[in-house]
Amino acid sequence: MPNTGGHFGMDGMRERVQLLGGNFDVKSAPNQGTLIRESEILKLVGRGLTNREIGEQFHLSEKTIKHYITNILQKLHVRSRVEAAMPAVRGSRGNTIN
């Protein structure tokens, strides 16, 4: 039987997050949530946060953040988090996460 919401579906997730005082805003486009999260992580990298500090903000493991950053570096065609965080480099190369 397909899950149409309920306790474990999107509606159930939304209710649980809101009960905890959070905001549940998921876009319907494929991979949009990943792109949003990668953009948020990149902003924090630009502020100088470590993987551990970023993970603490998102309640994710340091290993998960490392995975996100690896994907970001590949998408931006750069070798380091410093290059990825430099707006001038992203702008001059025309790199964006997509």
TIMI-2910 file (N, C-alpha, C, CB; in pm, 1 decimal, decimal comma, always signed):
<rs>
+----------+----------+----------+----------+----------+----------+----------+----------+----------+----------+----------+----------+------+
!      n_x !      n_y !      n_z !     ca_x !     ca_y !     ca_z !      c_x !      c_y !      c_z !     cb_x !     cb_y !     cb_z ! resn !
+----------+----------+----------+----------+----------+----------+----------+----------+----------+----------+----------+----------+------+
!    +83,9 !   -116,6 !     +0,0 !     +0,0 !     +0,0 !     +0,0 !    +89,2 !   +124,0 !     +0,0 !    -95,9 !     -0,8 !   +121,2 !  Met !
!    +67,3 !   +220,4 !    -92,6 !   +150,6 !   +340,2 !    -98,0 !   +127,2 !   +429,3 !    +23,0 !   +123,3 !   +418,0 !   -226,1 !  Pro !
!   +231,9 !   +499,2 !    +58,9 !   +223,1 !   +592,0 !   +171,2 !   +177,4 !   +727,1 !   +118,5 !   +359,7 !   +604,3 !   +245,7 !  Asn !
!    +64,5 !   +774,2 !   +163,7 !     +8,4 !   +899,8 !   +112,9 !    +23,4 !  +1014,4 !   +211,7 !   -137,9 !   +881,3 !    +79,2 !  Thr !
!   +111,7 !  +1003,1 !   +302,4 !   +128,8 !  +1108,5 !   +402,8 !   +147,4 !  +1041,1 !   +536,2 !     +7,1 !  +1207,3 !   +405,8 !  Gly !
!    +53,8 !  +1060,4 !   +624,1 !    +54,3 !   +990,0 !   +750,8 !   +180,3 !  +1011,2 !   +832,4 !    +35,7 !   +845,7 !   +726,9 !  Gly !
!   +204,9 !   +918,1 !   +921,0 !   +312,3 !   +930,3 !  +1018,2 !   +450,8 !   +934,7 !   +954,9 !   +305,3 !   +816,7 !  +1114,8 !  His !
!   +475,5 !   +854,7 !   +850,2 !   +609,0 !   +848,7 !   +792,2 !   +621,3 !   +921,4 !   +659,2 !   +648,9 !   +706,6 !   +774,2 !  Phe !
!   +513,9 !   +977,1 !   +608,3 !   +519,7 !  +1049,6 !   +481,8 !   +558,0 !  +1194,9 !   +502,7 !   +386,4 !  +1041,1 !   +409,8 !  Gly !
!   +548,2 !  +1272,8 !   +396,7 !   +585,4 !  +1413,5 !   +400,9 !   +501,0 !  +1491,3 !   +502,5 !   +570,7 !  +1475,3 !   +262,3 !  Met !
!   +371,2 !  +1462,7 !   +508,1 !   +285,5 !  +1533,7 !   +603,4 !   +326,9 !  +1502,7 !   +747,1 !   +137,9 !  +1496,1 !   +581,6 !  Asp !
!   +356,7 !  +1376,4 !   +772,9 !   +400,0 !  +1337,3 !   +906,9 !   +532,8 !  +1402,2 !   +943,4 !   +411,9 !  +1185,5 !   +916,5 !  Gly !
!   +625,3 !  +1406,4 !   +847,6 !   +754,0 !  +1471,6 !   +871,0 !   +733,1 !  +1620,1 !   +899,2 !   +847,9 !  +1452,2 !   +749,9 !  Met !
!   +650,2 !  +1684,1 !   +818,6 !   +624,0 !  +1827,4 !   +835,7 !   +568,5 !  +1853,7 !   +976,2 !   +524,3 !  +1878,7 !   +727,1 !  Arg !
!   +471,6 !  +1772,7 !  +1018,8 !   +411,1 !  +1791,2 !  +1150,4 !   +513,4 !  +1774,7 !  +1261,5 !   +296,8 !  +1693,1 !  +1170,3 !  Glu !
!   +598,6 !  +1672,9 !  +1251,1 !   +697,9 !  +1647,7 !  +1355,3 !   +799,4 !  +1760,7 !  +1363,0 !   +769,2 !  +1515,1 !  +1330,1 !  Arg !
!   +844,8 !  +1809,6 !  +1249,1 !   +942,2 !  +1919,2 !  +1247,4 !   +879,9 !  +2045,6 !  +1305,6 !   +992,9 !  +1945,5 !  +1103,5 !  Val !
!   +755,6 !  +2074,0 !  +1268,8 !   +688,7 !  +2193,7 !  +1319,0 !   +663,3 !  +2183,9 !  +1469,0 !   +556,7 !  +2215,9 !  +1244,8 !  Gln !
!   +631,3 !  +2064,8 !  +1518,8 !   +611,6 !  +2047,1 !  +1662,3 !   +739,3 !  +2076,1 !  +1739,8 !   +563,6 !  +1905,6 !  +1692,0 !  Leu !
!   +852,8 !  +2048,4 !  +1676,7 !   +981,9 !  +2074,9 !  +1740,2 !  +1028,3 !  +2218,3 !  +1718,9 !  +1086,4 !  +1979,3 !  +1687,1 !  Leu !
!   +944,3 !  +2299,1 !  +1653,9 !   +976,8 !  +2439,8 !  +1634,3 !  +1057,5 !  +2467,3 !  +1508,8 !  +1051,4 !  +2490,3 !  +1752,0 !  Gly !
!  +1067,5 !  +2369,0 !  +1421,3 !  +1144,7 !  +2386,6 !  +1299,1 !  +1059,1 !  +2426,9 !  +1181,0 !  +1218,2 !  +2260,9 !  +1266,7 !  Gly !
!  +1125,5 !  +2446,8 !  +1068,0 !  +1057,9 !  +2484,0 !   +943,9 !  +1080,1 !  +2372,9 !   +842,8 !  +1109,5 !  +2621,0 !   +889,1 !  Asn !
!   +974,2 !  +2321,8 !   +787,1 !   +981,7 !  +2212,2 !   +691,0 !   +940,4 !  +2265,2 !   +555,5 !   +892,2 !  +2092,2 !   +733,7 !  Phe !
!  +1038,2 !  +2297,4 !   +471,7 !  +1010,8 !  +2354,8 !   +340,8 !  +1089,0 !  +2277,0 !   +236,4 !  +1047,2 !  +2505,7 !   +336,7 !  Asp !
!  +1023,9 !  +2181,6 !   +173,4 !  +1089,1 !  +2098,3 !    +73,3 !  +1032,2 !  +2132,7 !    -63,1 !  +1070,7 !  +1947,4 !   +104,9 !  Val !
!  +1120,2 !  +2160,7 !   -156,2 !  +1078,5 !  +2190,6 !   -293,4 !  +1047,8 !  +2059,6 !   -365,4 !  +1188,7 !  +2271,3 !   -369,7 !  Lys !
!   +958,5 !  +2064,1 !   -462,3 !   +916,3 !  +1943,3 !   -531,1 !  +1007,6 !  +1904,6 !   -646,4 !   +777,4 !  +1960,5 !   -581,8 !  Ser !
!  +1095,1 !  +1994,1 !   -689,8 !  +1184,9 !  +1963,2 !   -801,3 !  +1286,7 !  +1858,2 !   -758,7 !  +1256,8 !  +2090,7 !   -851,1 !  Ala !
!  +1321,0 !  +1763,7 !   -848,5 !  +1419,3 !  +1661,6 !   -814,5 !  +1551,2 !  +1724,7 !   -772,9 !  +1441,2 !  +1567,1 !   -932,3 !  Pro !
!  +1611,1 !  +1672,8 !   -667,3 !  +1741,2 !  +1716,2 !   -615,7 !  +1741,3 !  +1858,6 !   -562,0 !  +1844,3 !  +1704,5 !   -723,4 !  Asn !
!  +1630,3 !  +1926,0 !   -559,9 !  +1627,4 !  +2064,7 !   -512,2 !  +1671,1 !  +2072,7 !   -366,7 !  +1486,8 !  +2124,5 !   -528,2 !  Gln !
!  +1628,1 !  +1978,0 !   -285,6 !  +1668,2 !  +1977,8 !   -145,0 !  +1818,1 !  +1964,6 !   -129,7 !  +1599,1 !  +1865,6 !    -70,5 !  Gly !
!  +1879,8 !  +1880,0 !   -211,5 !  +2024,3 !  +1863,8 !   -207,7 !  +2093,6 !  +1992,6 !   -249,0 !  +2067,9 !  +1748,7 !   -298,4 !  Thr !
!  +2045,1 !  +2057,0 !   -352,8 !  +2106,4 !  +2181,7 !   -398,5 !  +2096,6 !  +2290,1 !   -292,2 !  +2040,4 !  +2229,3 !   -527,6 !  Leu !
!  +1983,0 !  +2298,2 !   -227,1 !  +1965,3 !  +2396,5 !   -120,9 !  +2062,3 !  +2367,8 !     -7,7 !  +1820,3 !  +2396,3 !    -69,2 !  Ile !
!  +2071,3 !  +2243,3 !    +34,8 !  +2161,6 !  +2206,3 !   +144,4 !  +2306,3 !  +2233,9 !   +105,8 !  +2143,9 !  +2057,6 !   +181,8 !  Arg !
!  +2345,9 !  +2201,1 !    -17,7 !  +2482,6 !  +2228,2 !    -61,8 !  +2511,7 !  +2377,9 !    -59,0 !  +2505,7 !  +2172,3 !   -202,9 !  Glu !
!  +2416,9 !  +2458,8 !    -99,5 !  +2435,9 !  +2604,1 !    -96,7 !  +2451,1 !  +2653,9 !    +46,2 !  +2318,2 !  +2675,2 !   -164,9 !  Ser !
!  +2370,3 !  +2600,3 !   +137,4 !  +2380,1 !  +2639,4 !   +277,8 !  +2515,5 !  +2599,8 !   +335,4 !  +2266,8 !  +2575,5 !   +359,6 !  Glu !
!  +2561,9 !  +2479,7 !   +301,3 !  +2691,4 !  +2432,5 !   +349,6 !  +2803,6 !  +2518,4 !   +293,2 !  +2712,9 !  +2285,0 !   +311,8 !  Ile !
!  +2795,5 !  +2552,1 !   +165,7 !  +2898,4 !  +2635,3 !   +103,4 !  +2907,8 !  +2771,5 !   +172,2 !  +2869,0 !  +2653,6 !    -46,3 !  Leu !
!  +2795,2 !  +2828,9 !   +209,7 !  +2796,3 !  +2957,2 !   +281,5 !  +2871,2 !  +2944,3 !   +413,4 !  +2652,5 !  +3006,7 !   +307,0 !  Lys !
!  +2848,2 !  +2833,7 !   +483,9 !  +2915,3 !  +2813,2 !   +612,8 !  +3064,3 !  +2785,8 !   +594,4 !  +2850,2 !  +2697,2 !   +688,9 !  Leu !
!  +3099,9 !  +2716,7 !   +487,4 !  +3241,4 !  +2697,0 !   +455,2 !  +3306,5 !  +2833,3 !   +433,1 !  +3258,4 !  +2606,0 !   +329,0 !  Val !
!  +3237,2 !  +2920,9 !   +361,6 !  +3286,7 !  +3055,3 !   +336,0 !  +3305,2 !  +3136,8 !   +463,0 !  +3193,3 !  +3126,9 !   +243,8 !  Gly !
!  +3230,0 !  +3103,4 !   +565,6 !  +3243,5 !  +3172,5 !   +695,0 !  +3353,6 !  +3110,7 !   +780,4 !  +3110,8 !  +3168,8 !   +771,5 !  Arg !
!  +3416,8 !  +3004,1 !   +727,9 !  +3529,1 !  +2943,9 !   +798,6 !  +3493,9 !  +2832,5 !   +894,6 !  +3599,7 !  +3047,1 !   +872,0 !  Gly !
!  +3371,4 !  +2782,2 !   +891,3 !  +3333,7 !  +2674,1 !   +981,3 !  +3397,7 !  +2542,7 !   +938,1 !  +3181,5 !  +2659,8 !   +986,5 !  Leu !
!  +3429,7 !  +2458,4 !  +1035,1 !  +3483,5 !  +2325,9 !  +1007,5 !  +3368,8 !  +2231,0 !   +972,8 !  +3564,4 !  +2272,7 !  +1128,9 !  Thr !
!  +3404,3 !  +2113,5 !   +920,7 !  +3302,1 !  +2013,1 !   +891,3 !  +3223,4 !  +1977,8 !  +1017,0 !  +3366,1 !  +1886,7 !   +831,7 !  Asn !
!  +3292,2 !  +1966,8 !  +1128,3 !  +3225,0 !  +1932,2 !  +1253,7 !  +3125,7 !  +2041,2 !  +1293,9 !  +3328,3 !  +1910,6 !  +1365,9 !  Arg !
!  +3166,7 !  +2167,0 !  +1284,0 !  +3077,8 !  +2278,0 !  +1320,0 !  +2956,5 !  +2284,7 !  +1228,3 !  +3153,7 !  +2410,4 !  +1314,9 !  Glu !
!  +2978,5 !  +2260,8 !  +1099,8 !  +2867,2 !  +2260,3 !  +1004,2 !  +2772,5 !  +2144,9 !  +1037,1 !  +2919,6 !  +2248,3 !   +857,4 !  Ile !
!  +2828,4 !  +2028,9 !  +1063,6 !  +2747,6 !  +1912,8 !  +1099,7 !  +2662,2 !  +1938,0 !  +1222,6 !  +2836,3 !  +1793,5 !  +1123,4 !  Gly !
!  +2719,1 !  +2006,2 !  +1320,6 !  +2643,4 !  +2037,2 !  +1442,1 !  +2524,7 !  +2127,9 !  +1410,5 !  +2734,4 !  +2103,7 !  +1546,8 !  Glu !
!  +2542,5 !  +2222,1 !  +1320,0 !  +2432,1 !  +2312,3 !  +1284,7 !  +2318,0 !  +2239,4 !  +1215,6 !  +2482,5 !  +2424,0 !  +1195,0 !  Gln !
!  +2351,3 !  +2138,6 !  +1133,7 !  +2248,8 !  +2066,0 !  +1058,4 !  +2211,0 !  +1932,6 !  +1122,9 !  +2296,9 !  +2041,8 !   +917,2 !  Phe !
!  +2272,1 !  +1902,2 !  +1237,0 !  +2248,4 !  +1774,4 !  +1304,9 !  +2284,1 !  +1657,9 !  +1212,7 !  +2101,0 !  +1763,5 !  +1350,6 !  His !
!  +2399,6 !  +1672,1 !  +1145,3 !  +2451,4 !  +1568,7 !  +1056,8 !  +2592,0 !  +1531,6 !  +1102,1 !  +2451,3 !  +1616,3 !   +908,5 !  Leu !
!  +2635,7 !  +1412,3 !  +1064,2 !  +2769,9 !  +1370,5 !  +1102,9 !  +2875,3 !  +1446,2 !  +1022,3 !  +2786,6 !  +1219,0 !  +1083,4 !  Ser !
!  +2993,9 !  +1450,6 !  +1077,9 !  +3106,7 !  +1514,2 !  +1009,7 !  +3132,6 !  +1444,9 !   +875,4 !  +3234,2 !  +1509,7 !  +1098,8 !  Glu !
!  +3115,4 !  +1313,2 !   +872,4 !  +3135,1 !  +1236,3 !   +749,5 !  +3033,7 !  +1276,3 !   +641,9 !  +3124,4 !  +1086,0 !   +778,6 !  Lys !
!  +2909,6 !  +1300,7 !   +681,1 !  +2806,6 !  +1342,9 !   +585,7 !  +2841,1 !  +1479,3 !   +527,6 !  +2667,8 !  +1347,3 !   +653,3 !  Thr !
!  +2888,8 !  +1570,4 !   +611,9 !  +2928,1 !  +1702,3 !   +563,4 !  +3045,4 !  +1689,8 !   +467,5 !  +2964,3 !  +1795,1 !   +680,6 !  Ile !
!  +3139,8 !  +1603,0 !   +499,4 !  +3254,3 !  +1581,1 !   +409,8 !  +3204,7 !  +1533,5 !   +273,1 !  +3353,6 !  +1477,3 !   +471,0 !  Lys !
!  +3105,6 !  +1445,9 !   +272,5 !  +3047,0 !  +1396,9 !   +147,2 !  +2983,8 !  +1512,6 !    +68,4 !  +2940,9 !  +1287,3 !   +176,2 !  His !
!  +2907,0 !  +1596,6 !   +136,9 !  +2847,0 !  +1713,0 !    +71,2 !  +2955,4 !  +1802,1 !    +10,3 !  +2761,5 !  +1793,7 !   +171,6 !  Tyr !
!  +3061,2 !  +1827,6 !    +86,3 !  +3166,9 !  +1916,0 !    +37,7 !  +3238,8 !  +1854,9 !    -81,6 !  +3266,8 !  +1946,0 !   +149,1 !  Ile !
!  +3259,4 !  +1724,8 !    -80,2 !  +3319,2 !  +1657,6 !   -196,0 !  +3233,2 !  +1679,9 !   -320,2 !  +3336,0 !  +1506,2 !   -168,8 !  Thr !
!  +3101,8 !  +1666,3 !   -305,4 !  +3010,7 !  +1689,9 !   -417,8 !  +3016,7 !  +1834,9 !   -464,8 !  +2867,2 !  +1653,7 !   -378,5 !  Asn !
!  +3023,0 !  +1927,5 !   -369,3 !  +3031,2 !  +2069,6 !   -403,9 !  +3157,9 !  +2096,8 !   -483,6 !  +3027,8 !  +2157,2 !   -276,8 !  Ile !
!  +3271,6 !  +2044,4 !   -437,3 !  +3398,4 !  +2066,3 !   -506,9 !  +3392,7 !  +2012,6 !   -649,8 !  +3513,4 !  +1999,8 !   -430,3 !  Leu !
!  +3332,3 !  +1896,6 !   -666,9 !  +3319,5 !  +1838,7 !   -801,1 !  +3231,2 !  +1924,6 !   -890,1 !  +3262,8 !  +1696,8 !   -793,0 !  Gln !
!  +3120,5 !  +1971,6 !   -836,7 !  +3028,0 !  +2052,6 !   -916,1 !  +3088,1 !  +2187,0 !   -955,2 !  +2899,3 !  +2074,8 !   -839,3 !  Lys !
!  +3171,9 !  +2242,4 !   -868,2 !  +3233,8 !  +2371,9 !   -895,9 !  +3366,2 !  +2358,2 !   -971,3 !  +3256,5 !  +2447,1 !   -766,0 !  Leu !
!  +3409,9 !  +2235,0 !   -989,5 !  +3536,5 !  +2208,2 !  -1058,7 !  +3653,5 !  +2277,9 !   -990,4 !  +3527,7 !  +2252,9 !  -1204,7 !  His !
!  +3659,4 !  +2264,5 !   -858,0 !  +3770,0 !  +2318,7 !   -779,3 !  +3828,3 !  +2206,1 !   -694,7 !  +3722,9 !  +2438,2 !   -689,3 !  Val !
!  +3948,0 !  +2231,0 !   -641,1 !  +4018,0 !  +2127,1 !   -565,3 !  +4009,1 !  +2142,8 !   -414,2 !  +4161,2 !  +2125,2 !   -605,0 !  Arg !
!  +3975,8 !  +2261,8 !   -367,6 !  +3975,7 !  +2281,4 !   -223,3 !  +3852,7 !  +2360,5 !   -178,8 !  +4103,6 !  +2353,1 !   -179,4 !  Ser !
!  +3824,8 !  +2348,8 !    -51,6 !  +3711,6 !  +2421,7 !     +5,8 !  +3738,2 !  +2571,2 !     +2,7 !  +3684,2 !  +2375,5 !   +150,0 !  Arg !
!  +3866,0 !  +2611,3 !     +7,0 !  +3899,4 !  +2753,3 !     -1,0 !  +3860,2 !  +2807,6 !   -138,3 !  +4050,5 !  +2776,1 !    +25,6 !  Val !
!  +3896,1 !  +2734,7 !   -243,4 !  +3857,5 !  +2776,9 !   -378,7 !  +3706,0 !  +2784,3 !   -392,7 !  +3915,1 !  +2680,6 !   -483,7 !  Glu !
!  +3636,7 !  +2684,9 !   -337,7 !  +3490,9 !  +2680,7 !   -348,6 !  +3426,7 !  +2798,8 !   -278,0 !  +3437,1 !  +2550,3 !   -290,9 !  Ala !
!  +3487,0 !  +2841,7 !   -168,0 !  +3428,3 !  +2948,3 !    -87,6 !  +3460,9 !  +3087,7 !   -138,8 !  +3474,6 !  +2935,7 !    +53,7 !  Ala !
!  +3553,0 !  +3098,5 !   -233,1 !  +3593,5 !  +3230,0 !   -283,0 !  +3495,4 !  +3278,8 !   -389,7 !  +3737,2 !  +3224,6 !   -340,4 !  Met !
!  +3412,3 !  +3377,0 !   -356,4 !  +3315,2 !  +3427,4 !   -453,4 !  +3379,5 !  +3473,9 !   -583,3 !  +3237,0 !  +3540,7 !   -393,0 !  Pro !
!  +3497,4 !  +3531,6 !   -576,6 !  +3563,2 !  +3579,8 !   -697,7 !  +3595,6 !  +3464,1 !   -791,1 !  +3690,8 !  +3656,7 !   -662,5 !  Ala !
!  +3638,7 !  +3352,9 !   -734,7 !  +3670,5 !  +3235,9 !   -817,0 !  +3543,5 !  +3181,3 !   -879,5 !  +3740,6 !  +3126,4 !   -733,3 !  Val !
!  +3437,9 !  +3167,5 !   -800,2 !  +3311,1 !  +3115,9 !   -854,1 !  +3258,7 !  +3208,5 !   -962,3 !  +3205,7 !  +3100,0 !   -742,0 !  Arg !
!  +3266,6 !  +3338,9 !   -939,3 !  +3214,4 !  +3434,5 !  -1036,4 !  +3296,0 !  +3437,5 !  -1165,2 !  +3210,8 !  +3572,4 !   -975,6 !  Gly !
!  +3426,5 !  +3435,4 !  -1151,9 !  +3512,2 !  +3445,4 !  -1271,0 !  +3506,2 !  +3320,1 !  -1356,5 !  +3656,1 !  +3472,1 !  -1230,3 !  Ser !
!  +3479,6 !  +3208,4 !  -1294,1 !  +3469,4 !  +3082,9 !  -1369,3 !  +3325,6 !  +3055,5 !  -1411,8 !  +3522,2 !  +2966,0 !  -1285,4 !  Arg !
!  +3234,4 !  +3134,9 !  -1359,5 !  +3093,6 !  +3112,6 !  -1391,1 !  +3038,6 !  +2988,8 !  -1323,8 !  +3074,9 !  +3101,7 !  -1539,8 !  Gly !
!  +3105,5 !  +2942,9 !  -1218,4 !  +3064,3 !  +2821,0 !  -1151,1 !  +2949,0 !  +2845,7 !  -1056,9 !  +3179,9 !  +2760,9 !  -1075,9 !  Asn !
!  +2851,8 !  +2760,1 !  -1063,6 !  +2742,7 !  +2758,2 !   -968,5 !  +2712,7 !  +2613,1 !   -938,1 !  +2616,9 !  +2832,9 !  -1022,7 !  Thr !
!  +2647,5 !  +2589,8 !   -828,0 !  +2606,9 !  +2453,6 !   -794,6 !  +2476,6 !  +2425,3 !   -865,5 !  +2592,7 !  +2433,7 !   -640,6 !  Ile !
!  +2478,0 !  +2329,8 !   -955,8 !  +2354,7 !  +2285,2 !  -1021,7 !  +2373,5 !  +2151,9 !  -1085,4 !  +2309,1 !  +2384,9 !  -1125,3 !  Asn !
+----------+----------+----------+----------+----------+----------+----------+----------+----------+----------+----------+----------+------+
</rs>
